[in-house]
Each structure stands twice: as C-alpha cells, then as structure tokens.
Amino acid sequence: MNLTSDFESGRLTLYFSGELDHHQARDLMRQINDVLDELLPRECVVDLSSLRFMDSSGIAVIVRLSQRMKELGGRLWLEKPLGQPKRVIETAGIDRLAPVAITR
Amino acid sequence: MKAQNYIRLEFPSQSSNESFARASAAAFAAQLDPTLEELGDIKTAVSEAVTNCTVHAYPDCLGKIGMKLRILEGGVLEIGVRDWGKGIEDVEKARQPLFTTGGEERSGMGFTIMESFMDSLRVRSKPGKGTVVTMTRRIRGKSALR
C-alpha cells in the first residue's frame, strides 16, 4: 500500500495504490490525518485507479476520512474505483455509510 | 462430500499474514481456472475471515489461525478459517451489517462482504474456545465466459 498526494487550490488529491487491508489501515489513517491537519483542505479526492485490492478495512478508512472532511466543512469524492475495490465499495453500500460521491 | 484436493495452513495472527493468507488461497484456487472477479472474491472473503481472527479472536495476544481449502465436486471451493481465541458471544449479532467491537480501522462490514462474495457462509463459535468460519463458492471459471 502506498499513499501519495497533491494539493492545489484547496483541493487535496490522495492516490491509493497497491493493496489495502487491516495490516495497513491504521498507519494509512495516521498518514491521512497528518496531511489533513497540515493542509486543511476544502475538497478531498481519493484516486483509487491504482488500488489493486481492498477489504472492509478500506471501507473504514473511507468512512473515517469522510468524517474528518465533514469536521473540516469539506467534501469527499472517490475517483475511478476499478475491479475488486469497486465491488467491495458497491457491496458495502458506501453511500449509505458516508456522504461520498463516486466518479467513474 | 469428498475433496478432490485440499491444503491446510497454520500461521500466527500477525496482521502481516492477512496478505499471505489471501495470496495462498488465490494460488490454490487457480487450478479451478477462476475469472479475475472470482479470484478477487476469494481473496476478499479470506482477508475478512483472517482479519476477524487477528482483531477479534486474539485482541491482546498472538494466537494460531488455521486455514483449510478444499476443492469439492462440481468445482466448489470450500474455505475454512478457524481460531482458538475468545469466541463470539452472539453470532447473529456479529453478522449484522455495521456491527463491530473492533477499533476505528474496522467498519463492521466483514461478514456482510463474506456473505455477498461467497455462495454460503457458516459461523460456529464457542466463547473461550474459538470460532470456525466455513464458506463455499462454486467457481464457474473462465470457460463459462467463452
């Protein structure tokens, strides 16, 4: 699991790549919280196009991230989930768990 | 039902073994010539079951996890994941969507995802003794796409 980010005009883009499971989830959330605390973005986009695998731990990361963005008065998008991560997101019904928009 | 092939693995409940477990399950299932989607479903279900052992069965210590995979007649893959940990007080409640006793890195969707991605899911648990999760999935394989 690898996390990279871009920040421009109040918009933070987080790029998830590799495999996201419980083993990486806690460390990933800590890294994301550090970035959010430093940049205080108004919008956050999570680019999932290079994520090969995620389980329900990834759902927890997205739900916590959406809660943090709500606290910041911002919004969250998930961009380009593909294959297995897309199936997990759809099965979990992420839109019922958090105010998240998904772009294809 | 008689197994046509099987493997049995045992490993400690270190979270780094979650990826090992799902990769091993995918490698064993490859002989059924599964589609990419079927392989993804198998890996997901195994990841959820093994993570449950790591997080819930042995919350304060390392313990033993057993995984058994069997290929049954008709291209059915059976996955068994067991632990000898603290067990589940109320299995029905644990299987409800969003129910979790885990930390903030858990979503309470593990059993829901296992149920959705597999054809069957059985959970047997005794508090203080451990839990056995048994799942089956018929692999239609790439030939079904042709």
Interface residues (C-beta under 8 A of the other chain):
Chain A: E19 D21 H22 H23 A25 R26 M29 F53 D55 S56 S57 I59 A60 V61 V63 R64 G83 Q84 R87 V88 T91 A92 L97
Chain B: S15 S16 E18 S19 R22 L36 E37 G40 D41 K43 T44 S47 E48 T51 T54 V55 L98 G103 E104 E105 R106 S107 G108 M109 G110 T112 I113 S116 F117
